[in-house]
Amino acid sequence: MRLNFTVTYQSFLRRYRRGGLPLPGFKDSKQKQMAYNGSRGIGFGPTPPVVKNLLIINGLIFLAQYVFQGRDIQLEYWGALWGIGTGNFKGWQLVTYQFMHGGIFHIAFNMLTLWMFGTTLENFWGGKRFLFFYIVCGIFAGVAQLIMENEGVALGASGSIMGLMAAYAYLFPNTELIVMPLPIPIKAKILVPLIMAYDLFGGIGPRGGDNIAHWAHLGGALSGIIIVLIWNKSNRKTLY
């Protein structure tokens, strides 16, 4: 599924400036200012270091896939996530598959979404917590895919990114997102569950030619929600 997101922060900023939106987990004013800077708009300000390095790593690995494919060497054989029934599954694939992609549009969409949502979340959490969240969501996304589909192969950062989107919808639920070509903004707390519902129906009743790893998307989103709930279990009211 191809979605283009634009984020508007008018309501978020109005509440923040009035002092009506406490931000959880900040120990000092510098950290709060980092989150405020990151929330002013997607694509504004410098890209934080972990997101920047993830973009670079994914780009380099995609380039390596292209180069080695021209030499009849399939990196996907070692790095993609192979179903248990294929006989080619290896434990490390639960991490490596997150950095491999199946085509230019696949990686372009995933990296755009990583940059858009990941920038705000890294500024909000800090680099170490953000990286932990990103990798763990990807691992649980892979586990969900393995459980629900015994055959086949999966690759891509979509599971991790669905975790980011789910966390974003929980932390900033009233942020308005514009999904092209729809002309009206949709709040994050509505849009992300709609995407999850699409993946649920797509996983239960896949159509011919559907090569989307729906169960990985759902696994990433659910693990992201669970992690955020655990992190904020003592301070939930400050998330809205």
Backbone hydrogen bonds in HBPLUS format (Angstrom, degrees):
<---DONOR---> <-ACCEPTOR-->    atom                        ^
c    i                          cat <-CA-CA->   ^        H-A-AA   ^      H-
h    n   atom  resd res      DA  || num        DHA   H-A  angle D-A-AA Bond
n    s   type  num  typ     dist DA aas  dist angle  dist       angle   num
A0180-MET N   A0004-ASN O   3.11 MM 176  5.35 152.1  2.19 139.6 147.0     1
A0006-THR N   A0178-ILE O   3.00 MM 172  4.91 129.9  2.26 126.9 140.7     2
A0178-ILE N   A0006-THR O   2.66 MM 172  4.91 153.9  1.73 145.2 154.3     3
A0008-THR N   A0176-GLU O   2.89 MM 168  5.33 161.0  1.93 152.1 157.2     4
A0013-LEU N   A0009-TYR O   2.85 MM   4  5.97 169.3  1.86 164.4 166.2     5
A0014-ARG N   A0010-GLN O   2.95 MM   4  6.12 159.5  1.99 151.4 157.5     6
A0015-ARG N   A0011-SER O   3.14 MM   4  6.27 165.3  2.16 147.5 150.7     7
A0016-TYR N   A0012-PHE O   2.98 MM   4  6.19 154.6  2.05 145.6 153.5     8
A0017-ARG N   A0013-LEU O   2.86 MM   4  5.96 170.9  1.87 155.2 157.3     9
A0018-ARG N   A0014-ARG O   3.14 MM   4  6.26 144.7  2.26 140.2 149.2    10
A0020-GLY N   A0015-ARG O   2.80 MM   5  5.03 143.6  1.93 167.1 161.3    11
A0019-GLY N   A0016-TYR O   2.94 MM   3  5.09 150.4  2.03 102.9 112.4    12
A0032-LYS N   A0028-ASP O   3.22 MM   4  6.56 158.4  2.27 147.6 153.9    13
A0033-GLN N   A0029-SER O   2.88 MM   4  6.07 153.0  1.95 145.5 152.8    14
A0034-MET N   A0030-LYS O   2.99 MM   4  6.29 146.4  2.11 143.0 152.1    15
A0035-ALA N   A0031-GLN O   3.14 MM   4  6.49 156.9  2.20 148.5 153.3    16
A0036-TYR N   A0032-LYS O   2.95 MM   4  6.24 155.3  2.01 146.9 154.4    17
A0037-ASN N   A0033-GLN O   2.82 MM   4  6.03 160.6  1.85 150.3 155.4    18
A0038-GLY N   A0034-MET O   2.95 MM   4  6.17 155.1  2.01 145.6 152.6    19
A0039-SER N   A0035-ALA O   2.96 MM   4  6.11 131.5  2.20 140.3 152.8    20
A0039-SER N   A0036-TYR O   3.16 MM   3  5.11 132.6  2.40  94.1 106.9    21
A0040-ARG N   A0037-ASN O   3.46 MM   3  5.54 165.9  2.48 103.2 107.2    22
A0044-PHE N   A0041-GLY O   3.27 MM   3  5.62 165.2  2.29 128.4 127.7    23
A0052-LYS N   A0048-PRO O   2.96 MM   4  6.09 162.4  1.99 157.5 163.3    24
A0053-ASN N   A0049-PRO O   2.89 MM   4  6.07 161.3  1.92 150.8 155.1    25
A0054-LEU N   A0050-VAL O   2.88 MM   4  6.10 155.0  1.94 151.4 158.7    26
A0055-LEU N   A0051-VAL O   2.95 MM   4  6.18 157.7  2.00 152.0 157.6    27
A0056-ILE N   A0052-LYS O   3.04 MM   4  6.33 156.9  2.09 146.8 153.1    28
A0057-ILE N   A0053-ASN O   2.85 MM   4  6.01 169.0  1.86 152.7 155.7    29
A0058-ASN N   A0054-LEU O   2.97 MM   4  6.05 169.4  1.98 150.0 153.3    30
A0059-GLY N   A0055-LEU O   3.01 MM   4  6.12 156.1  2.07 142.6 149.7    31
A0060-LEU N   A0056-ILE O   2.86 MM   4  6.11 159.4  1.91 155.5 160.8    32
A0061-ILE N   A0057-ILE O   2.94 MM   4  6.13 163.4  1.97 154.8 159.2    33
A0062-PHE N   A0058-ASN O   2.97 MM   4  6.09 156.3  2.03 145.4 152.1    34
A0063-LEU N   A0059-GLY O   2.97 MM   4  6.20 153.0  2.05 143.5 151.0    35
A0064-ALA N   A0060-LEU O   2.88 MM   4  6.17 152.7  1.95 145.0 152.9    36
A0065-GLN N   A0061-ILE O   2.86 MM   4  6.15 152.7  1.93 148.3 155.5    37
A0066-TYR N   A0062-PHE O   3.10 MM   4  6.38 156.7  2.16 145.7 151.0    38
A0067-VAL N   A0063-LEU O   2.93 MM   4  6.22 161.7  1.96 153.2 158.1    39
A0068-PHE N   A0064-ALA O   2.90 MM   4  5.96 175.5  1.90 156.9 158.4    40
A0069-GLN N   A0065-GLN O   2.95 MM   4  5.90 146.0  2.07 139.3 149.0    41
A0070-GLY N   A0066-TYR O   3.30 MM   4  6.51 145.3  2.43 139.3 146.5    42
A0070-GLY N   A0067-VAL O   3.19 MM   3  5.40 127.6  2.48  98.4 110.9    43
A0071-ARG N   A0068-PHE O   2.91 MM   3  5.02 146.6  2.02 100.6 111.5    44
A0073-ILE N   A0068-PHE O   2.88 MM   5  5.08 161.5  1.91 144.8 143.5    45
A0072-ASP N   A0069-GLN O   3.06 MM   3  4.96 157.2  2.11 110.6 110.0    46
A0077-TYR N   A0074-GLN O   3.09 MM   3  5.68 154.8  2.16 113.3 119.8    47
A0078-TRP N   A0075-LEU O   3.08 MM   3  5.69 142.1  2.23 113.5 121.8    48
A0079-GLY N   A0075-LEU O   2.93 MM   4  6.07 164.8  1.96 154.7 159.6    49
A0080-ALA N   A0076-GLU O   3.01 MM   4  4.72 155.6  2.07 115.7 122.7    50
A0081-LEU N   A0154-ALA O   2.82 MM  73  5.03 163.0  1.85 171.6 165.8    51
A0154-ALA N   A0081-LEU O   2.80 MM  73  5.03 153.6  1.86 138.5 147.5    52
A0083-GLY N   A0152-GLY O   2.85 MM  69  5.40 164.4  1.87 165.5 160.6    53
A0086-THR N   A0083-GLY O   3.03 MM   3  5.47 156.9  2.09 112.3 119.5    54
A0087-GLY N   A0084-ILE O   3.29 MM   3  5.92 158.3  2.34 115.3 120.6    55
A0085-GLY N   A0150-ASN O   2.83 MM  65  5.24 147.8  1.94 143.4 150.2    56
A0093-GLN N   A0090-LYS O   3.03 MM   3  5.66 153.8  2.10 118.1 126.0    57
A0094-LEU N   A0091-GLY O   3.22 MM   3  6.08 167.7  2.23 123.9 126.3    58
A0095-VAL N   A0092-TRP O   3.01 MM   3  5.71 161.1  2.04 118.4 124.3    59
A0096-THR N   A0092-TRP O   3.07 MM   4  6.35 171.6  2.08 154.4 155.4    60
A0097-TYR N   A0093-GLN O   3.05 MM   4  5.45 161.1  2.09 133.2 137.3    61
A0098-GLN N   A0095-VAL O   3.16 MM   3  5.75 147.0  2.27 113.9 122.2    62
A0099-PHE N   A0096-THR O   3.08 MM   3  5.67 161.7  2.11 117.2 122.5    63
A0100-MET N   A0097-TYR O   3.31 MM   3  5.37 171.7  2.32 109.2 110.6    64
A0156-GLY N   A0097-TYR O   2.87 MM  59  5.99 172.1  1.88 153.8 151.7    65
A0107-ILE N   A0103-GLY O   3.11 MM   4  6.40 168.5  2.12 159.9 160.2    66
A0108-ALA N   A0104-ILE O   2.96 MM   4  5.95 154.6  2.02 141.8 150.0    67
A0109-PHE N   A0105-PHE O   3.02 MM   4  6.01 167.7  2.04 144.0 147.0    68
A0110-ASN N   A0106-HIS O   3.16 MM   4  6.30 168.0  2.18 148.4 152.1    69
A0111-MET N   A0107-ILE O   2.87 MM   4  5.89 164.4  1.90 150.2 154.7    70
A0112-LEU N   A0108-ALA O   2.99 MM   4  6.06 153.4  2.06 143.7 151.2    71
A0113-THR N   A0109-PHE O   3.03 MM   4  6.21 161.7  2.06 149.7 154.4    72
A0114-LEU N   A0110-ASN O   2.86 MM   4  6.06 153.8  1.93 146.0 154.1    73
A0115-TRP N   A0111-MET O   2.94 MM   4  6.05 162.0  1.98 144.8 149.2    74
A0116-MET N   A0112-LEU O   2.95 MM   4  6.14 159.9  1.99 147.5 153.3    75
A0117-PHE N   A0113-THR O   3.02 MM   4  6.09 173.4  2.03 156.2 155.9    76
A0118-GLY N   A0114-LEU O   2.69 MM   4  5.04 136.3  1.87 131.4 146.3    77
A0119-THR N   A0115-TRP O   3.25 MM   4  5.60 151.8  2.34 124.1 129.6    78
A0121-LEU N   A0117-PHE O   3.19 MM   4  6.42 166.4  2.21 151.2 155.3    79
A0122-GLU N   A0118-GLY O   2.81 MM   4  5.85 161.1  1.85 152.0 156.6    80
A0123-ASN N   A0119-THR O   3.16 MM   4  6.25 162.2  2.19 143.8 149.0    81
A0124-PHE N   A0120-THR O   2.95 MM   4  6.08 139.0  2.13 138.8 150.9    82
A0125-TRP N   A0121-LEU O   2.81 MM   4  5.96 161.4  1.85 153.8 157.0    83
A0126-GLY N   A0122-GLU O   2.69 MM   4  5.03 151.7  1.77 138.5 148.2    84
A0130-PHE N   A0126-GLY O   3.08 MM   4  6.11 157.3  2.13 150.6 157.8    85
A0131-LEU N   A0127-GLY O   2.94 MM   4  6.09 164.3  1.96 153.2 156.7    86
A0132-PHE N   A0128-LYS O   3.05 MM   4  6.24 165.7  2.07 150.0 154.0    87
A0133-PHE N   A0129-ARG O   2.97 MM   4  6.13 165.4  1.99 149.7 153.8    88
A0134-TYR N   A0130-PHE O   2.91 MM   4  6.13 162.4  1.95 153.6 158.2    89
A0135-ILE N   A0131-LEU O   3.02 MM   4  6.19 173.4  2.03 158.5 159.1    90
A0136-VAL N   A0132-PHE O   2.99 MM   4  6.02 168.6  2.00 155.6 159.4    91
A0137-CYS N   A0133-PHE O   2.98 MM   4  6.02 161.5  2.02 148.8 154.1    92
A0138-GLY N   A0134-TYR O   3.17 MM   4  6.35 152.5  2.25 139.8 147.3    93
A0139-ILE N   A0135-ILE O   2.93 MM   4  6.27 149.2  2.03 148.9 157.7    94
A0140-PHE N   A0136-VAL O   2.98 MM   4  6.25 170.1  1.99 158.4 159.4    95
A0141-ALA N   A0137-CYS O   2.89 MM   4  6.00 145.8  2.00 141.6 152.0    96
A0142-GLY N   A0138-GLY O   3.01 MM   4  6.23 152.5  2.08 141.8 148.3    97
A0143-VAL N   A0139-ILE O   2.94 MM   4  6.30 153.8  2.01 149.8 157.5    98
A0144-ALA N   A0140-PHE O   2.97 MM   4  6.16 160.8  2.01 145.8 150.3    99
A0145-GLN N   A0141-ALA O   3.05 MM   4  6.32 152.9  2.12 144.4 151.9   100
A0146-LEU N   A0142-GLY O   2.93 MM   4  6.20 155.1  1.99 149.6 156.3   101
A0147-ILE N   A0143-VAL O   2.94 MM   4  6.19 155.5  2.00 152.2 158.6   102
A0148-MET N   A0144-ALA O   3.08 MM   4  6.20 160.9  2.12 148.3 152.9   103
A0149-GLU N   A0145-GLN O   2.88 MM   4  5.74 144.4  2.01 145.1 153.7   104
A0161-ILE N   A0157-ALA O   2.99 MM   4  6.19 160.2  2.03 155.8 162.3   105
A0162-MET N   A0158-SER O   2.80 MM   4  5.97 149.3  1.89 148.2 155.8   106
A0163-GLY N   A0159-GLY O   3.16 MM   4  6.44 146.3  2.28 140.0 148.7   107
A0163-GLY N   A0160-SER O   3.11 MM   3  5.10 120.4  2.48  92.1 107.0   108
A0164-LEU N   A0160-SER O   3.06 MM   4  6.49 147.6  2.17 142.2 151.1   109
A0165-MET N   A0161-ILE O   2.89 MM   4  6.20 159.4  1.93 150.6 155.9   110
A0166-ALA N   A0162-MET O   2.92 MM   4  6.08 156.5  1.97 145.7 151.8   111
A0167-ALA N   A0163-GLY O   2.96 MM   4  6.16 161.2  2.00 148.7 153.8   112
A0168-TYR N   A0164-LEU O   2.84 MM   4  6.02 155.9  1.89 148.7 156.1   113
A0169-ALA N   A0165-MET O   2.92 MM   4  6.13 156.6  1.98 145.8 151.6   114
A0170-TYR N   A0166-ALA O   3.06 MM   4  6.31 142.3  2.21 141.2 151.2   115
A0171-LEU N   A0167-ALA O   2.87 MM   4  6.07 162.6  1.90 155.0 159.4   116
A0172-PHE N   A0168-TYR O   2.75 MM   4  5.59 160.9  1.78 151.5 157.2   117
A0175-THR N   A0172-PHE O   3.22 MM   3  5.68 168.4  2.23 118.1 121.0   118
A0189-LYS N   A0173-PRO O   3.04 MM  16  4.57 157.4  2.09 140.2 133.0   119
A0188-ALA N   A0175-THR O   2.85 MM  13  5.70 145.6  1.97 158.2 168.9   120
A0177-LEU N   A0186-ILE O   2.72 MM   9  5.13 166.9  1.74 136.4 141.1   121
A0186-ILE N   A0177-LEU O   2.65 MM   9  5.13 163.9  1.67 147.1 151.8   122
A0182-LEU N   A0179-VAL O   2.69 MM   3  5.56 127.1  1.96 143.4 147.4   123
A0190-ILE N   A0187-LYS O   2.95 MM   3  5.44 153.9  2.02 113.4 121.8   124
A0191-LEU N   A0187-LYS O   2.92 MM   4  6.17 166.6  1.93 159.6 164.0   125
A0192-VAL N   A0188-ALA O   3.15 MM   4  5.93 168.0  2.16 148.1 150.8   126
A0194-LEU N   A0190-ILE O   3.25 MM   4  6.41 149.2  2.35 142.9 151.6   127
A0194-LEU N   A0191-LEU O   3.05 MM   3  5.12 118.2  2.45  97.7 113.6   128
A0195-ILE N   A0191-LEU O   2.99 MM   4  6.37 151.1  2.08 153.2 161.6   129
A0196-MET N   A0192-VAL O   2.96 MM   4  6.25 156.6  2.02 151.7 158.6   130
A0197-ALA N   A0193-PRO O   2.85 MM   4  6.06 151.5  1.93 144.7 152.4   131
A0198-TYR N   A0194-LEU O   2.97 MM   4  6.24 152.5  2.05 143.5 150.9   132
A0199-ASP N   A0195-ILE O   2.99 MM   4  6.34 154.5  2.06 146.8 153.3   133
A0200-LEU N   A0196-MET O   2.86 MM   4  6.15 149.4  1.95 146.1 155.2   134
A0201-PHE N   A0197-ALA O   3.00 MM   4  6.27 169.8  2.01 157.1 157.5   135
A0202-GLY N   A0198-TYR O   2.87 MM   4  5.99 150.5  1.96 143.1 152.7   136
A0203-GLY N   A0199-ASP O   2.81 MM   4  5.92 144.2  1.94 142.8 151.2   137
A0204-ILE N   A0200-LEU O   2.97 MM   4  6.21 157.3  2.02 149.8 155.9   138
A0205-GLY N   A0201-PHE O   2.94 MM   4  5.91 166.2  1.95 146.8 151.2   139
A0210-ASP N   A0207-ARG O   3.12 MM   3  5.50 156.2  2.18 134.4 133.0   140
A0214-HIS N   A0212-ILE O   2.97 MM   2  5.56 127.6  2.25 107.1  91.7   141
A0216-ALA N   A0213-ALA O   3.16 MM   3  5.40 123.8  2.49 101.5 115.3   142
A0217-HIS N   A0213-ALA O   3.13 MM   4  6.52 155.9  2.19 151.9 158.8   143
A0218-LEU N   A0214-HIS O   3.00 MM   4  6.35 162.3  2.03 153.5 157.5   144
A0219-GLY N   A0215-TRP O   2.85 MM   4  5.99 158.3  1.90 144.9 151.5   145
A0220-GLY N   A0216-ALA O   2.91 MM   4  6.07 159.2  1.95 150.5 155.4   146
A0221-ALA N   A0217-HIS O   2.98 MM   4  6.21 161.9  2.01 151.2 156.2   147
A0222-LEU N   A0218-LEU O   2.89 MM   4  6.03 172.0  1.90 156.3 158.4   148
A0223-SER N   A0219-GLY O   3.03 MM   4  6.03 161.3  2.06 143.3 149.0   149
A0224-GLY N   A0220-GLY O   2.99 MM   4  6.06 150.3  2.08 140.9 149.5   150
A0225-ILE N   A0221-ALA O   3.01 MM   4  6.32 156.0  2.07 149.8 155.6   151
A0226-ILE N   A0222-LEU O   2.98 MM   4  6.22 162.9  2.01 150.6 155.2   152
A0227-ILE N   A0223-SER O   2.95 MM   4  6.12 163.9  1.98 150.8 154.7   153
A0228-VAL N   A0224-GLY O   3.09 MM   4  6.27 165.2  2.11 149.2 153.0   154
A0229-LEU N   A0225-ILE O   2.92 MM   4  6.14 157.4  1.98 149.9 156.6   155
A0230-ILE N   A0226-ILE O   2.97 MM   4  6.22 156.4  2.03 150.2 156.3   156
A0231-TRP N   A0227-ILE O   2.92 MM   4  6.17 164.1  1.95 153.5 157.8   157
A0232-ASN N   A0228-VAL O   2.98 MM   4  6.04 145.6  2.10 145.8 154.3   158
A0235-ASN N   A0232-ASN O   3.00 MM   3  5.21 163.3  2.03 112.8 118.2   159
A0238-THR N   A0235-ASN O   3.36 MM   3  6.00 147.5  2.48 113.8 120.9   160
A0239-LEU N   A0236-ARG O   2.99 MM   3  5.65 167.5  2.00 124.6 127.5   161
